[in-house]
Amino acid sequence: MASEGAATLKKQFGLVSATSYITGSIIGTGIFISPTVILEGMGSSVGLSLLVWMLSAGVSFCGAMCYAEYGMRVRKSGGTYTYIREGYGDLAGFVYLWTNLVLLRPLSVALSVLVCADYLMRPAFLSCPGQAPSTAKVLLGFAVVGLFVVVNLYSVRLAASVQAIVTACKVTALLIIIVTGIIHLGQGNTENFSDVFQTKDFKPGGIALAFYAGLFGYAGWDAVNGGVEEIIKPSRNIPIAVLAGLAIPTVVYVLANVAYYAVLTNDEILSGIAVAYVFGERKLGVFKWVILACVAMSAGGNTNSNIFIYSRINFVGGRDGLFPRFLSMISVQRGTPQPSIIALFLVTAAFLCLGDIKSVLGAYVFYRVGGECLAVSGIFFIRKKHTANDNTYKTHWVFPGIYVVSILALSVTAIVEKPARFFPPFVIMLMSVPLYYMSRSQSWKRFHLTRVNDWITLVCHRLLLCEHACQHVQ
């Protein structure tokens, strides 16, 4: 049996690595699929669509400022889960953990690898992209997620290096789009920006969906908070990484959308074909293959960062005793939470077998930002529980206020417009409440959870050479 307190996470992330994880987590599939949803939701108005991108960045910035303070006050990994548990207790933390384990995070990883697989296969199905075999996409998706799982199992530093390289490639490719668009505008092609605020019919539900798409585009600003314990000099690096990691995608996104709207007509953007690919067809000639590679690499990079972030959430949940304890085991040789990474892979594999997960994407964004909203709303509880020192950054109360009010307004609008879309995930989330109390009962612990946990712990100890992590002391 593994001995308690034999392993701990190492501080291996500097400022560049932390910033790369945030920027790489944000710049993913969103910039390539959200423009269509936003333009449609805002009644084909170019001006209002750009406004949505900027307002979404502003709302994300407000949440990120709160997380920058959390990262300095609560020196514990786990991100949103940790902050919900610190603010509202074990039950709320368990509900969030459960929702992440069975729905949100595997869905996020599965979506990323399926998008990556789709674009890797696109060169073979240029004339009929809709005819690509779904089985082949799933198998390729398994290969992609397997690759990044192996990287994260092997080394934190290797995973961070991969993320830095992927981020640099993504930003470079988007810069090509931006420069091409600016040159196009400089040649006097400004006809697409006439009557930019002219709209067609649009409904409150469409506006809410547009903002959800914008928030999805900026999702990932909380990446570093998932691994606070592995950040070198967190008092200095976390606030800078959060600010820089969000500022870079904001500038890139707005300029990239200006380039899209300058080159493409509204009908082309709304055609349902990947907007970046259409852009490459129109302006880049043979370099359109760079765009295909960029989208595939962006989705793959999202997979890498998702595995890092959400394996840490499950790891901290296991260490806190809310999830099975084997999830809190660390490889003695590699210093990575291998059982947690493998558990995330297994649940993701189940989603990949479904082949089509797009039908629940709206609910995915709804529950993701809902969890972050709950974490931000507990800022005053966390401040009382974790006192500040002279070096602690303290955000102004306006930022959490704006974030919470904005998310609540969007959530109410979305539920009123299409309540059936959010009902199935809500039922899945509610299942966690009886599971929480069952897991707390002595009979359940004695006859079920303890035996299963001990058996898996033994396997992890002997096959993976893992030990339980020591309890974190702040």
C-alpha positions as CSV (number, residue, x, y, z in Angstrom):
1,M,0.0,0.0,0.0
2,A,1.3,3.5,-0.8
3,S,2.5,5.5,2.1
4,E,0.8,8.8,2.8
5,G,2.7,12.0,2.3
6,A,5.4,10.6,0.0
7,A,4.9,12.9,-3.0
8,T,4.0,16.4,-3.9
9,L,3.6,18.5,-7.1
10,K,6.8,20.4,-8.1
11,K,7.1,24.1,-9.0
12,Q,8.0,23.9,-12.7
13,F,6.0,26.7,-14.4
14,G,7.6,30.1,-14.9
15,L,6.1,33.3,-16.3
16,V,6.5,32.3,-20.0
17,S,5.0,28.8,-19.5
18,A,2.1,30.1,-17.4
19,T,1.3,32.8,-20.0
20,S,1.5,30.3,-22.8
21,Y,-1.0,28.0,-21.1
22,I,-3.5,30.8,-20.7
23,T,-3.0,32.1,-24.2
24,G,-2.9,28.6,-25.7
25,S,-6.1,27.6,-23.8
26,I,-8.0,30.7,-25.1
27,I,-6.8,30.7,-28.7
28,G,-8.3,27.4,-29.7
29,T,-11.3,26.5,-31.8
30,G,-13.4,29.5,-30.7
31,I,-11.8,32.0,-33.1
32,F,-12.5,29.6,-36.0
33,I,-16.2,28.6,-35.2
34,S,-17.6,31.4,-33.0
35,P,-17.6,34.2,-35.7
36,T,-20.5,32.5,-37.5
37,V,-22.6,32.0,-34.4
38,I,-22.0,35.6,-33.2
39,L,-22.8,37.1,-36.6
40,E,-26.0,35.1,-36.9
41,G,-27.1,35.9,-33.3
42,M,-26.5,39.6,-33.9
43,G,-28.7,39.8,-37.0
44,S,-25.8,39.8,-39.5
45,S,-24.6,43.1,-38.1
46,V,-20.8,43.5,-38.4
47,G,-20.6,46.3,-35.9
48,L,-22.7,44.6,-33.3
49,S,-20.7,41.4,-33.8
50,L,-17.4,43.2,-33.1
51,L,-19.0,44.8,-30.1
52,V,-19.9,41.3,-28.8
53,W,-16.3,40.2,-29.1
54,M,-15.1,43.2,-27.2
55,L,-17.8,43.0,-24.5
56,S,-17.1,39.3,-24.1
57,A,-13.4,40.1,-23.6
58,G,-14.4,42.7,-21.0
59,V,-16.6,40.3,-19.0
60,S,-13.8,37.7,-19.2
61,F,-11.3,40.3,-17.9
62,C,-13.5,41.0,-14.9
63,G,-13.6,37.3,-14.0
64,A,-9.8,37.0,-14.6
65,M,-9.1,39.8,-12.2
66,C,-10.9,37.9,-9.5
67,Y,-9.0,34.7,-10.3
68,A,-5.7,36.7,-10.2
69,E,-6.5,37.6,-6.6
70,Y,-7.6,34.0,-5.8
71,G,-4.3,32.7,-7.1
72,M,-2.4,34.7,-4.6
73,R,-4.8,34.2,-1.6
74,V,-5.6,30.5,-2.0
75,R,-2.2,28.8,-2.7
76,K,-3.9,25.6,-3.8
77,S,-4.5,24.0,-7.2
78,G,-7.9,23.1,-8.5
79,G,-9.0,26.4,-10.0
80,T,-12.8,27.0,-10.0
81,Y,-13.5,23.8,-7.9
82,T,-11.2,25.0,-5.1
83,Y,-12.7,28.5,-5.0
84,I,-16.3,27.1,-5.0
85,R,-15.4,24.7,-2.1
86,E,-13.6,27.4,-0.2
87,G,-16.5,29.8,-0.6
88,Y,-19.5,27.5,-0.3
89,G,-18.4,24.2,1.3
90,D,-17.9,20.6,0.4
91,L,-21.3,19.9,-1.2
92,A,-21.0,22.7,-3.7
93,G,-17.4,21.6,-4.4
94,F,-18.6,18.0,-5.0
95,V,-21.4,19.1,-7.3
96,Y,-18.9,21.1,-9.4
97,L,-16.4,18.2,-9.4
98,W,-19.1,15.8,-10.5
99,T,-20.4,18.1,-13.3
100,N,-16.8,18.5,-14.5
101,L,-16.0,14.8,-14.4
102,V,-19.0,13.4,-16.2
103,L,-19.9,16.3,-18.5
104,L,-18.0,19.5,-19.0
105,R,-14.3,18.6,-19.2
106,P,-14.5,15.3,-21.1
107,L,-16.8,17.1,-23.5
108,S,-14.3,19.9,-23.9
109,V,-11.5,17.5,-24.6
110,A,-13.6,15.4,-26.9
111,L,-14.8,18.5,-28.9
112,S,-11.2,19.7,-29.3
113,V,-9.9,16.4,-30.6
114,L,-12.9,15.9,-33.0
115,V,-12.4,19.4,-34.4
116,C,-8.7,18.6,-34.8
117,A,-9.5,15.3,-36.5
118,D,-12.0,16.9,-38.8
119,Y,-9.4,19.4,-40.1
120,L,-6.7,16.8,-40.4
121,M,-9.0,14.8,-42.6
122,R,-10.3,17.8,-44.6
123,P,-7.6,17.7,-47.3
124,A,-8.9,14.2,-48.3
125,F,-12.5,15.5,-48.5
126,L,-12.2,19.0,-50.0
127,S,-15.1,18.6,-52.4
128,C,-17.4,16.9,-49.9
129,P,-16.3,17.8,-46.3
130,G,-19.6,16.5,-44.9
131,Q,-18.9,13.0,-46.2
132,A,-15.9,12.3,-44.1
133,P,-16.5,9.0,-42.2
134,S,-17.4,9.6,-38.6
135,T,-15.7,6.4,-37.6
136,A,-12.4,7.6,-39.1
137,K,-12.8,10.9,-37.2
138,V,-13.3,9.1,-33.9
139,L,-10.3,6.9,-34.4
140,L,-8.1,9.8,-35.4
141,G,-9.5,11.6,-32.3
142,F,-8.4,8.7,-30.1
143,A,-4.9,9.0,-31.6
144,V,-4.8,12.8,-30.9
145,V,-6.0,12.6,-27.3
146,G,-3.7,9.6,-26.7
147,L,-0.7,11.5,-27.9
148,F,-1.4,14.4,-25.5
149,V,-2.2,12.1,-22.7
150,V,1.2,10.4,-23.1
151,V,2.9,13.8,-23.2
152,N,1.2,14.8,-19.9
153,L,1.9,11.5,-18.3
154,Y,5.6,11.7,-19.1
155,S,6.5,15.2,-18.1
156,V,5.0,18.5,-17.0
157,R,7.9,20.3,-18.6
158,L,7.4,18.5,-21.9
159,A,3.7,19.4,-21.9
160,A,4.5,23.0,-21.1
161,S,7.1,23.1,-24.0
162,V,4.5,21.6,-26.4
163,Q,2.0,24.2,-25.2
164,A,4.5,27.1,-25.8
165,I,5.3,25.8,-29.3
166,V,1.6,25.3,-30.2
167,T,0.7,28.8,-28.9
168,A,3.5,30.4,-31.0
169,C,2.2,28.6,-34.1
170,K,-1.4,29.6,-33.5
171,V,-0.6,33.3,-33.0
172,T,1.7,33.3,-36.0
173,A,-1.1,31.8,-38.2
174,L,-3.6,34.3,-36.9
175,L,-1.1,37.1,-37.6
176,I,-1.1,36.0,-41.2
177,I,-4.9,36.4,-41.4
178,I,-4.7,39.8,-39.7
179,V,-1.9,41.2,-42.0
180,T,-3.7,39.9,-45.0
181,G,-7.0,41.6,-43.9
182,I,-5.2,44.9,-43.2
183,I,-3.6,44.8,-46.7
184,H,-7.0,44.1,-48.2
185,L,-8.4,47.1,-46.4
186,G,-5.5,49.2,-47.4
187,Q,-6.2,48.5,-51.0
188,G,-9.5,50.3,-50.6
189,N,-11.8,47.3,-50.1
190,T,-14.0,48.7,-47.4
191,E,-17.4,47.9,-48.9
192,N,-18.2,45.2,-46.2
193,F,-18.0,47.9,-43.6
194,S,-20.8,50.1,-45.0
195,D,-23.8,50.2,-42.7
196,V,-22.1,48.0,-40.1
197,F,-24.9,48.4,-37.6
198,Q,-27.7,47.5,-40.0
199,T,-29.4,44.4,-38.7
200,K,-32.0,41.8,-39.7
201,D,-34.4,40.2,-37.3
202,F,-32.8,38.9,-34.1
203,K,-34.2,37.7,-30.8
204,P,-33.0,37.9,-27.2
205,G,-32.1,34.2,-27.4
206,G,-29.9,34.9,-30.4
207,I,-28.1,37.6,-28.5
208,A,-27.5,35.4,-25.5
209,L,-26.2,32.6,-27.8
210,A,-23.9,35.2,-29.5
211,F,-22.4,36.2,-26.1
212,Y,-22.1,32.6,-25.1
213,A,-20.1,32.0,-28.3
214,G,-18.0,35.0,-27.4
215,L,-17.3,33.7,-23.9
216,F,-16.5,30.3,-25.4
217,G,-13.9,32.0,-27.6
218,Y,-12.2,33.5,-24.5
219,A,-12.6,30.4,-22.3
220,G,-9.3,29.3,-20.8
221,W,-8.4,32.5,-18.8
222,D,-8.5,30.4,-15.7
223,A,-5.9,27.9,-16.9
224,V,-3.1,28.8,-14.5
225,N,-5.4,28.7,-11.4
226,G,-5.8,24.9,-12.0
227,G,-2.1,24.4,-11.2
228,V,-1.2,27.2,-8.7
229,E,1.0,24.8,-6.7
230,E,3.2,24.3,-9.7
231,I,3.8,28.0,-10.4
232,I,7.2,29.5,-9.6
233,K,6.9,32.8,-7.7
234,P,3.1,32.9,-7.8
235,S,2.8,36.4,-6.2
236,R,4.5,37.9,-9.3
237,N,3.8,35.4,-12.1
238,I,0.1,34.7,-11.6
239,P,-1.2,38.3,-12.0
240,I,1.1,39.0,-14.9
241,A,0.3,35.7,-16.7
242,V,-3.4,36.3,-16.3
243,L,-3.3,39.8,-17.7
244,A,-0.9,39.0,-20.5
245,G,-2.5,35.7,-21.3
246,L,-5.9,37.3,-21.8
247,A,-4.7,40.6,-23.4
248,I,-2.9,38.8,-26.3
249,P,-6.0,36.8,-27.4
250,T,-8.3,39.9,-27.1
251,V,-6.2,41.9,-29.5
252,V,-5.7,39.0,-31.8
253,Y,-9.4,38.1,-31.8
254,V,-10.7,41.6,-32.6
255,L,-8.1,42.2,-35.4
256,A,-8.8,38.7,-36.8
257,N,-12.5,39.4,-37.0
258,V,-11.9,42.7,-38.7
259,A,-9.9,40.7,-41.3
260,Y,-12.7,38.2,-41.7
261,Y,-15.3,40.9,-42.2
262,A,-13.0,42.8,-44.6
263,V,-12.4,39.8,-46.9
264,L,-15.6,37.8,-46.6
265,T,-19.3,38.6,-47.1
266,N,-21.8,37.9,-44.4
267,D,-23.2,35.0,-46.5
268,E,-19.8,33.4,-46.7
269,I,-19.3,33.7,-42.9
270,L,-22.8,32.3,-42.3
271,S,-22.4,29.5,-44.8
272,G,-21.5,26.9,-42.1
273,I,-18.1,26.2,-43.5
274,A,-15.1,27.0,-41.2
275,V,-14.6,30.7,-41.6
276,A,-10.8,30.6,-41.5
277,Y,-10.8,28.0,-44.3
278,V,-13.0,30.2,-46.5
279,F,-10.7,33.1,-45.8
280,G,-7.7,31.0,-46.9
281,E,-9.6,30.0,-50.1
282,R,-10.2,33.6,-50.9
283,K,-6.9,35.3,-50.1
284,L,-4.1,32.8,-49.3
285,G,-4.0,30.5,-52.3
286,V,-1.7,27.5,-51.6
287,F,-1.2,28.9,-48.1
288,K,-4.7,27.9,-47.2
289,W,-3.1,24.7,-46.0
290,V,-1.5,26.7,-43.3
291,I,-5.0,27.6,-42.0
292,L,-6.0,24.0,-42.0
293,A,-2.9,23.1,-40.0
294,C,-3.5,26.1,-37.7
295,V,-7.1,25.0,-36.8
296,A,-6.0,21.4,-36.2
297,M,-3.0,22.6,-34.1
298,S,-5.2,25.0,-32.1
299,A,-7.7,22.2,-31.3
300,G,-4.8,19.9,-30.4
301,G,-3.3,22.6,-28.2
302,N,-6.6,23.0,-26.4
303,T,-6.5,19.3,-25.7
304,N,-3.1,19.6,-24.1
305,S,-4.1,22.4,-21.8
306,N,-7.4,20.8,-20.9
307,I,-5.7,17.6,-19.8
308,F,-3.3,19.7,-17.7
309,I,-6.1,21.8,-16.0
310,Y,-8.8,19.3,-15.4
311,S,-6.6,16.4,-14.3
312,R,-5.4,18.8,-11.6
313,I,-9.0,19.5,-10.6
314,N,-9.7,15.8,-10.1
315,F,-6.4,15.4,-8.4
316,V,-7.2,18.1,-5.8
317,G,-10.7,16.6,-5.4
318,G,-9.2,13.2,-4.5
319,R,-6.7,14.8,-2.1
320,D,-9.5,16.7,-0.4
321,G,-11.4,13.4,0.1
322,L,-14.4,14.5,-2.1
323,F,-13.3,12.1,-4.9
324,P,-11.7,8.7,-4.6
325,R,-8.2,9.0,-3.1
326,F,-6.4,7.2,-5.9
327,L,-6.9,10.3,-8.0
328,S,-4.6,12.2,-5.6
329,M,-1.6,9.9,-6.5
330,I,1.5,11.2,-8.1
331,S,4.2,9.4,-10.1
332,V,7.3,9.5,-8.0
333,Q,9.5,9.4,-11.0
334,R,7.7,11.8,-13.3
335,G,6.0,14.1,-10.8
336,T,2.7,14.0,-12.7
337,P,-0.8,13.0,-11.4
338,Q,-1.0,10.0,-13.7
339,P,-4.1,8.3,-12.2
340,S,-6.1,11.5,-12.6
341,I,-4.9,12.0,-16.2
342,I,-5.8,8.4,-17.1
343,A,-9.3,8.8,-15.5
344,L,-9.9,11.9,-17.6
345,F,-8.8,10.0,-20.7
346,L,-11.2,7.1,-20.0
347,V,-14.3,9.4,-19.5
348,T,-13.3,11.4,-22.6
349,A,-13.0,8.1,-24.6
350,A,-16.7,7.4,-23.8
351,F,-17.7,10.8,-25.2
352,L,-15.6,10.2,-28.3
353,C,-17.4,6.9,-28.9
354,L,-20.7,8.9,-29.3
355,G,-19.1,10.6,-32.4
356,D,-21.4,13.7,-32.3
357,I,-21.4,15.9,-29.2
358,K,-22.3,19.2,-30.8
359,S,-26.0,18.9,-29.6
360,V,-25.0,19.8,-26.1
361,L,-22.4,22.6,-26.7
362,G,-24.8,25.3,-25.7
363,A,-25.3,23.6,-22.4
364,Y,-21.6,23.2,-22.0
365,V,-20.9,26.9,-22.2
366,F,-23.9,27.6,-19.9
367,Y,-22.6,25.3,-17.1
368,R,-19.0,26.3,-17.5
369,V,-19.5,30.0,-17.1
370,G,-22.1,29.2,-14.4
371,G,-19.4,27.5,-12.3
372,E,-17.0,30.4,-12.8
373,C,-19.8,32.8,-11.8
374,L,-20.4,30.9,-8.6
375,A,-16.7,31.0,-7.8
376,V,-16.5,34.7,-8.4
377,S,-19.6,35.4,-6.3
378,G,-17.9,33.9,-3.3
379,I,-15.0,36.4,-3.3
380,F,-16.0,38.1,0.0
381,F,-16.2,34.7,1.7
382,I,-12.8,33.8,0.5
383,R,-11.3,37.2,1.5
384,K,-12.5,36.5,5.1
385,K,-11.2,33.0,5.1
386,H,-7.8,33.8,3.5
387,T,-6.4,37.1,4.7
388,A,-4.1,39.2,2.5
389,N,-0.6,40.3,3.1
390,D,1.3,43.2,1.7
391,N,2.1,41.4,-1.6
392,T,-1.5,40.2,-2.3
393,Y,-3.3,41.7,-5.2
394,K,-6.8,42.8,-4.4
395,T,-9.3,43.5,-7.2
396,H,-11.9,46.2,-7.0
397,W,-15.4,45.1,-6.1
398,V,-16.7,46.4,-9.5
399,F,-15.1,43.5,-11.4
400,P,-16.8,40.6,-9.6
401,G,-20.0,42.7,-9.7
402,I,-19.9,43.1,-13.4
403,Y,-19.0,39.5,-14.0
404,V,-21.8,38.0,-11.8
405,V,-24.5,40.4,-13.1
406,S,-23.5,39.7,-16.8
407,I,-23.5,35.9,-16.4
408,L,-26.8,35.9,-14.5
409,A,-28.5,38.1,-17.2
410,L,-27.2,35.8,-20.0
411,S,-28.3,32.7,-18.1
412,V,-31.8,33.9,-17.4
413,T,-32.2,34.9,-21.0
414,A,-31.0,31.6,-22.3
415,I,-33.2,29.5,-20.0
416,V,-36.3,31.5,-20.8
417,E,-35.6,31.2,-24.5
418,K,-34.9,27.4,-24.7
419,P,-35.4,25.7,-21.3
420,A,-35.3,22.2,-22.8
421,R,-31.7,22.6,-23.9
422,F,-30.4,22.9,-20.4
423,F,-32.7,20.3,-18.7
424,P,-30.7,17.1,-19.3
425,P,-27.4,18.5,-18.1
426,F,-29.3,19.9,-15.1
427,V,-30.5,16.4,-14.2
428,I,-27.0,15.1,-14.5
429,M,-25.8,17.8,-12.2
430,L,-28.5,17.1,-9.6
431,M,-27.5,13.4,-9.5
432,S,-24.4,14.5,-7.6
433,V,-26.4,15.5,-4.5
434,P,-27.5,12.0,-3.5
435,L,-24.1,10.7,-4.5
436,Y,-22.4,13.1,-2.2
437,Y,-24.5,12.0,0.8
438,M,-24.1,8.3,-0.1
439,S,-20.3,8.7,-0.3
440,R,-20.4,10.2,3.2
441,S,-22.3,7.3,4.8
442,Q,-20.2,4.9,6.8
443,S,-21.8,1.8,5.3
444,W,-21.0,2.9,1.8
445,K,-17.4,3.8,2.7
446,R,-16.9,0.5,4.5
447,F,-18.3,-1.9,1.9
448,H,-17.9,-0.1,-1.5
449,L,-15.8,2.9,-1.9
450,T,-13.0,1.8,0.4
451,R,-12.5,-1.6,-1.3
452,V,-12.6,-0.1,-4.8
453,N,-10.3,2.7,-3.9
454,D,-7.8,0.3,-2.2
455,W,-7.7,-2.0,-5.2
456,I,-7.1,0.8,-7.7
457,T,-4.6,2.4,-5.3
458,L,-2.6,-0.9,-5.2
459,V,-2.7,-1.1,-9.0
460,C,-1.5,2.5,-9.4
461,H,1.2,2.0,-6.8
462,R,2.6,-1.2,-8.4
463,L,2.2,-0.5,-12.1
464,L,2.6,3.3,-12.3
465,L,4.9,3.7,-9.3
466,C,2.6,6.3,-7.8
467,E,2.3,7.5,-4.2
468,H,-0.4,9.5,-2.5
469,A,0.2,13.2,-2.5
470,C,0.8,14.8,0.9
471,Q,-2.0,17.1,2.2
472,H,-1.5,20.6,1.0
473,V,-0.7,23.2,3.6
474,Q,-1.3,26.8,2.6
